[in-house]
Structures are given as C-alpha cells and as structure tokens.
Amino acid sequence: MLRLVSGRVARMAAFAASVAVLALGPRSAVADNIADALIGAYNTSGLLEQNRALLRAADEDVAIALSTLRPIIDWTARIQSSYTKSGNALVSSTSHPDTFFTGLELTQLIYDGGASVLGKHAAQETVLSTRQALLQVEQQVLFRAVTAYLNVLLQEETVSIRQNNVNLLGEELRASQDRFEVGEVTRTDVALSESRLANARANLADANGALTTAHAEYINAVGHHPGRTTGQPSLPGLPRSEADAAALAQRNHPSLLSAQHQVRALDLAVDRQNAALGPTVRFNAEIGMTDDFGGSDFADTAAARIIYSQPVYSGGRLMSQVRRAMAQRDASRANLLNVQRDVTQDVSDAYVRFQTANASLSASDERVRAAQVAFDGIREEATLGARTTLDVLTAEQDLLDAKLSQVTARTERSLAAYQLLVAQGLLTAERLGLAVQIYDPTLYYNLVKSAPSAISKQSRDLDRVLEALGKK
C-alpha cells in the first residue's frame, strides 16, 4: 500500500512520478546489488503497467454493474408523424398529425430476480481475481530481474576466471620458452603451451560475448545498464521443510487465489443467467413539452408507467447463455484443480533444485580446494624437473574447470532460492520490503466502485488520478 500522509490524489501523483524515473545511461560509478535490480524492474516494467491498466478496467466493470441498479435519466427529443384514415361507407376523413416532443425520460429497474445484483458481485470477484493475477505478474517481473542480475554476475566471474587463466597460461608459455632455451624441454612442450594459450584466449572472447548478452538482458529486465555489481546476494529466508513451503503456497500463491476468485465469479454468473429467465419490472416516467406542427397548440405533458416483462421465447438464446455460463464455471473449477497441483509441484521442484544446488556448491568448493593444492604441487615439481609441461597444463585445466563449476553452482543456488520464493508466492515488492512506492490496487477501485457521475467530486478526483498516471 502507498504509505504517504497526503491525500489520495497526491499519493497517486507521487506514485506516478516514481514510476516515471528511468535511468538509461551507464552507471559504472554506482554499485548495483540485487535490490537495485528488483527496484529497477518494479519501477520500469511495461508488463506491470499493462496489467495495472487491465485491473483498472476490471474495477470499472463493478461501476458498470452498479449503474444498472440506478435510475437512468435521458434528455430526449422526438418528432412523430402519423397517418390516420377513418370513416364509413358514406363519409371518410384523413389526417396527418405531426408532433414534436422534448423532455426528460427516467427509467428505474424495480425487480429482475436479483440478476443485476449478482452481476455486481461477480464483477467484484473478478476484480479480486485480477488483483492476484497482477501479483503473479509482479513475481514474474521480479524473478526475471533476479535471473538477469545473477547471470550478469556469473558472466563477470567467468570472464575474470578466464582472464586469469589467460594470464597464467601466458606465464607458463614464457616459462616453457625459457626452459626450451636451456634445453630442459622440447619444442613440443612450447607448442603445447602455445596451443593452450590460444584456446584460453578464444574462451575468453566467448565469455566476453556472453557478458555482453547478459548486459542486454539486464537492461531489458531492469530498465538501466548494470553498474559495478556487489557480488553474490545473501540468500533470502527459506522454509524449514518442503511441507512448510507447500502449505504456505496453498494459502498464499497469487495464481491459486486468482483461480479461486474466478470460480466464485463464474458461480455467480450462472446464478445471474438463471435469474434472467424470470420476470423484470421497471418504472418509466417522462416529462416535457409536446408541440403540434400542424397548428399553434402546445402542451406540457407528463406520464408514468410500470412495465412488467417476462421472457416467453427468445429463439433459445437465454438457455444457451445459461449453459455457456455453466460450462465456463466447470472449466474454471477444473483450472483451479490444475493450479493447485501446479503450485504443489512448483514448490517441490524449487525445493529439490535448491537442495541439489546446495550440495553441488559444497562439492565444488571441495573440488576447488583439492585442484588448487594439486596444481600448486605439480607446478612446483615441474620446476624441479619431476613433472612435464603437459602435467602442469592438465592440472591448470582441472583447476579452471573446478572454479567455473564453483561459480555456476553458487549462482544456481541463489537462483533456486528465489525460485522457491516464487513458488510460495513471496517474491513481491511488499513482502521483500523494497524501497519503492507500492502500487495500491484499492485506491482506484475505491474511487470508481460507487460509479460516480461525471460532475461529482469523485469524478474530478479520478481525473486527477489519471492525469497523475499519465493516462489522460
């Protein structure tokens, strides 16, 4: 929710201003962490803006449904021409009276079996469903930012490791050349060192290309160039067990809550269509002036009537609408079951992924330690003539592979941890405590839910809200 002390319109204006901030240039002097990536994605996402607009459209459906319960007043102007011929076998007469009417006409629904009220309740359930769908989109946007940040970090570390590898192989090549000069090694050893160095340079070029691609994805996901990264983020709070994670997801996941509200909305839609099979009672009144074009007479007129109508035959349309609503309701119930199962599976997959990544990182740490000890020893032995150049280069390659596996495993563990948050429905700006203006879905709804007229104070407030959002 927006936590500002000023009025509703001022809050919305401040929110819109914060959304409009978009840093487009390089920020090499600023250190980016994962929170910066999440904030940038939240503040600049076009996908979030799109779905917020869809939510406002759903809010308006509540106002439209409410308007059917209120009196409708129209100003009307009517020109009427009629032809009448009357008489008997001896005498007949013909008249062509023309009349003009202008005035106000009022129509008020009195009874429709509750169909209009049910329509309003269904629209309200759809709003609640759309709010949860917006939260799920927010999760997708933020997880993409997490993925982009971690990928930039992975590629930066990969470039650094490969650059160090190039430097180390350069030293090995110089050492091989020196030893060749004094006859300790053959030309084959020098050529082998040259080959490994050329391969390392090619791999470094590939790593730099992957880093450039990662930067492009970061700009797309976050909205600005990545600055100097601050390293691997600390892990977010995680559940104690898979069962705890699954239980929380069943209570909290926005996709599941959205599906539940959609089922309730379509249940109400079925009741509404059934109610539409019954009678409708409306009150109609008009007051105005009638003028006779054929003469100089005019009259002030007023009329009121109660209109009762009952569908008798509509070509099968009404029952078809009932059956269609029932089919849509059944589809939503089946979808709810699918979503429940998907949420449970997503939690399980994310939990297993994290456990696997955690074990892989532990093994990689040990592998790096052992490979470093082996490389240092073999290199020292080579200086004493007990090892060949090939032995040194093989040990160096093992160390390189171990370090690359280590950074990949560390990134995978962080990614799995945030995926577990998504699976539980916890990767939202509000739950993460991001330093952003949290979009308040109730602010616009509260202004439109009573369907204010065009000349009311609420309507003027709405105009200012839309102007603050840059939508008018």
Disulfide bonds with the S-S distance in Angstrom:
none
